[in-house]
Amino acid sequence: MAYQDMGDLQSQVDEIEALSSIYGDEWCVIDEASRIFCIKISDSSDHPKWTACLQTILPPDYPSRAPPLYQINAGWLRGPERMELSNSLEEIYFGGV
């Protein structure tokens, strides 16, 4: 892993703990060492018709100098709607900086 500021590392640990608590079973760790996580989103917990996975990568210098990286995995989400959602995620991060 690249050099990581201890403040960034602690912020990431705190954020991961909070997200895990909020999302419960919908939160999953893909690769803890590389800081890759996923939040599973569905329209129903019993019989989901629409599901998506928001994969998030926390770079070593997140949050002080770099935004999180997002990948939206949803076969039904395409074109302008996918781009609009991606742009909204970036706006959330850069709007708070």
Secondary structure as GFF3:
##gff-version 3
##sequence-region A 1 97
A	DSSP	alpha_helix	6	23	.	.	.	ID=ss1
A	DSSP	three_ten_helix	24	26	.	.	.	ID=ss2
A	DSSP	beta_strand	27	31	.	.	.	ID=ss3
A	DSSP	beta_strand	36	42	.	.	.	ID=ss4
A	DSSP	beta_strand	51	57	.	.	.	ID=ss5
A	DSSP	beta_strand	69	73	.	.	.	ID=ss6
A	DSSP	alpha_helix	79	96	.	.	.	ID=ss7
###
